[in-house]
């Protein structure tokens, strides 16, 4: 039995209601974004990668790195060669990254190579009060569509999914390298001074022994 036109209209209304407010130009259901957490407790680093090239073009239009006329009539934005460079060199993109990859109490700087798919975008934090456990927030592109997610990995097999309402995760990072380097330098300096003292004492002993021998020879 064929469905009646009224039934088809009801189904169509449900479909429209379910998809209302979901932009056609977003691609949140494709490959997920990824991130790698590295560095130490004083200088944590987050290297973030796009999941698909169309997301590069979409975000570039959003931050103004590409013209709005790149968007088609149905709201789609398709990747073209050169979109990565346009986005990577945009100050608006760097500002966007710092707004969406955060570490409370730490200043961040952005390094974005032109190969955003291969090399990703790296945020380097400077933390004046380092801690062994670091709470990093990531919500890249979730302001464009809430279904976007970032799958992250860190040292020693740590894993986390930034998805839905989960926008932060605590990572265990090593102690600051500067402290370790300072201790190593201190030990090296101590060892050098100890060697100098021993060499000086040996020289003084040798001179005194020689003087006593010369004095004995003169007396005889």
C-alpha positions as CSV (number, residue, x, y, z in Angstrom):
1,X,0.0,0.0,0.0
2,X,1.4,3.4,-1.0
3,X,1.6,6.0,1.8
4,X,-0.9,8.8,1.6
5,X,0.3,12.4,0.7
6,X,-0.7,13.4,4.3
7,X,1.6,10.7,5.8
8,X,4.4,11.9,3.6
9,X,3.9,15.4,4.7
10,X,4.0,14.4,8.4
11,X,7.3,12.5,7.8
12,X,8.8,15.5,5.9
13,X,7.8,17.8,8.8
14,X,9.6,15.5,11.3
15,X,12.8,15.4,9.1
16,X,12.8,19.2,8.8
17,X,12.3,19.6,12.5
18,X,15.2,17.2,13.2
19,X,17.6,18.9,10.9
20,X,16.6,22.5,11.7
21,X,19.5,24.6,12.9
22,X,22.1,22.0,11.7
23,X,24.3,23.9,9.2
24,X,24.8,22.0,5.9
25,X,28.4,23.4,5.7
26,X,29.6,21.7,8.9
27,X,31.3,18.3,8.7
28,X,31.3,17.1,12.3
29,X,30.4,13.5,11.5
30,X,33.5,12.8,9.4
31,X,37.0,11.9,10.7
32,X,37.5,13.4,14.2
33,X,40.0,16.1,15.0
34,X,43.1,14.8,16.9
35,X,45.5,16.3,19.4
36,X,48.9,15.3,20.9
37,X,49.8,16.5,24.4
38,X,53.5,16.7,25.1
39,X,56.1,18.9,26.8
40,X,56.6,19.2,30.6
41,X,54.7,20.8,33.5
42,X,56.3,24.2,32.8
43,X,55.9,24.2,29.0
44,X,53.0,21.9,28.0
45,X,52.4,21.6,24.3
46,X,49.2,20.8,22.3
47,X,49.5,19.8,18.6
48,X,46.0,19.8,17.1
49,X,45.1,18.4,13.7
50,X,42.0,18.9,11.5
51,X,40.1,15.7,10.7
52,X,39.2,16.7,7.1
53,X,40.3,19.3,4.5
54,X,36.7,20.6,4.2
55,X,36.9,21.6,7.8
56,X,39.9,23.8,7.0
57,X,37.9,25.7,4.4
58,X,34.9,25.9,6.7
59,X,36.8,27.4,9.6
60,X,38.7,29.7,7.3
61,X,35.5,31.2,6.1
62,X,34.3,31.5,9.7
63,X,37.3,33.4,10.9
64,X,37.5,35.6,7.8
65,X,40.6,34.1,6.3
66,X,38.5,33.2,3.1
67,X,35.8,35.2,1.5
68,X,32.2,34.5,2.4
69,X,31.4,33.9,-1.3
70,X,33.3,30.6,-1.0
71,X,30.1,29.3,0.6
72,X,27.7,27.7,-1.9
73,X,24.0,28.5,-2.0
74,X,23.2,25.4,0.1
75,X,25.7,26.5,2.8
76,X,28.6,24.1,1.8
77,X,32.3,25.1,1.8
78,X,34.6,22.9,-0.2
79,X,38.4,22.8,0.2
80,X,40.6,24.2,-2.5
81,X,44.4,24.3,-2.8
82,X,45.8,27.2,-0.9
83,X,43.1,27.3,1.8
84,X,45.6,25.9,4.4
85,X,48.1,28.7,3.8
86,X,45.4,31.3,3.9
87,X,44.2,30.0,7.3
88,X,47.6,29.3,8.8
89,X,48.9,32.8,8.2
90,X,45.7,34.5,9.5
91,X,46.0,36.3,12.8
92,X,42.3,35.6,13.3
93,X,43.1,31.9,13.2
94,X,45.8,32.2,15.9
95,X,43.3,34.1,18.1
96,X,40.7,31.5,17.5
97,X,43.1,28.7,18.5
98,X,44.0,30.4,21.7
99,X,40.3,30.9,22.5
100,X,39.6,27.2,22.1
101,X,42.8,25.5,23.4
102,X,43.3,26.8,26.9
103,X,45.3,26.2,30.1
104,X,44.3,28.3,33.0
105,X,47.1,30.4,34.4
106,X,49.4,29.9,31.4
107,X,50.1,32.1,28.4
108,X,50.0,30.3,25.0
109,X,51.7,31.0,21.6
110,X,50.6,29.5,18.3
111,X,52.8,27.8,15.7
112,X,50.9,26.9,12.5
113,X,52.7,25.5,9.5
114,X,51.1,25.7,6.1
115,X,50.5,21.9,6.1
116,X,47.7,22.0,8.6
117,X,46.7,18.4,7.9
118,X,50.2,16.9,8.1
119,X,51.9,19.1,10.7
120,X,48.9,20.5,12.5
121,X,48.8,23.5,14.7
122,X,50.9,23.7,17.9
123,X,50.1,25.7,21.0
124,X,53.1,26.1,23.4
125,X,52.2,27.2,26.9
126,X,54.3,29.0,29.4
127,X,53.3,28.2,33.0
128,X,54.9,30.2,35.8
129,X,53.6,27.8,38.4
130,X,54.0,24.3,37.0
131,X,52.2,21.3,38.3
132,X,52.6,17.6,37.6
133,X,48.9,17.4,36.6
134,X,47.8,19.9,34.0
135,X,44.1,20.6,33.1
136,X,43.9,21.4,29.4
137,X,40.7,22.6,27.7
138,X,40.0,21.9,24.1
139,X,36.7,22.8,22.3
140,X,38.0,23.5,18.8
141,X,35.1,23.9,16.3
142,X,32.4,23.0,18.8
143,X,31.1,26.6,18.5
144,X,30.4,25.8,14.8
145,X,28.7,22.5,15.5
146,X,28.4,20.7,18.9
147,X,29.1,17.3,17.4
148,X,32.8,18.1,16.6
149,X,35.2,16.2,18.8
150,X,38.9,15.9,19.4
151,X,40.6,12.6,20.3
152,X,43.7,13.3,22.3
153,X,46.8,11.3,23.4
154,X,49.5,12.1,25.8
155,X,52.6,10.7,27.5
156,X,52.7,7.1,28.8
157,X,49.7,6.0,26.8
158,X,47.2,8.6,28.2
159,X,44.1,9.1,26.2
160,X,41.1,11.4,26.3
161,X,38.1,12.4,24.2
162,X,37.0,16.0,24.1
163,X,33.4,15.6,23.0
164,X,30.0,16.8,23.9
165,X,30.1,18.6,27.3
166,X,33.5,17.2,28.1
167,X,35.8,20.2,27.3
168,X,38.7,19.6,29.7
169,X,41.0,16.8,30.8
170,X,43.8,16.6,33.3
171,X,47.1,15.3,31.9
172,X,50.1,14.0,34.0
173,X,53.2,15.6,32.6
174,X,56.8,15.3,33.7
175,X,58.6,17.9,35.9
176,X,60.0,21.0,34.2
177,X,63.1,20.3,32.2
178,X,64.6,23.5,33.4
179,X,64.8,22.1,37.0
180,X,66.4,18.9,35.9
181,X,68.9,20.8,33.8
182,X,69.7,23.1,36.7
183,X,70.3,20.2,39.0
184,X,72.5,18.5,36.4
185,X,74.5,21.7,36.0
186,X,74.9,22.1,39.7
187,X,76.2,18.5,40.1
188,X,78.6,19.1,37.2
189,X,79.9,22.3,38.8
190,X,80.3,20.5,42.2
191,X,82.3,17.7,40.5
192,X,84.5,20.2,38.7
193,X,85.2,22.2,42.0
194,X,86.0,18.9,43.8
195,X,88.5,17.9,41.1
196,X,90.2,21.3,41.3
197,X,90.5,21.0,45.1
198,X,92.0,17.5,44.9
199,X,94.5,18.6,42.2
200,X,95.5,21.6,44.3
201,X,95.9,19.5,47.4
202,X,98.0,17.0,45.5
203,X,100.2,19.8,44.1
204,X,100.7,21.4,47.6
205,X,101.7,18.0,49.1
206,X,104.2,17.4,46.3
207,X,105.8,20.8,46.7
208,X,106.1,20.4,50.5
209,X,107.6,16.9,50.1
210,X,110.2,18.2,47.7
211,X,111.1,21.1,50.0
212,X,111.7,18.8,52.9
213,X,113.8,16.5,50.8
214,X,116.0,19.5,49.7
215,X,116.3,20.7,53.3
216,X,117.4,17.2,54.4
217,X,120.0,17.1,51.6
218,X,121.5,20.5,52.6
219,X,121.7,19.6,56.3
220,X,123.7,16.4,55.5
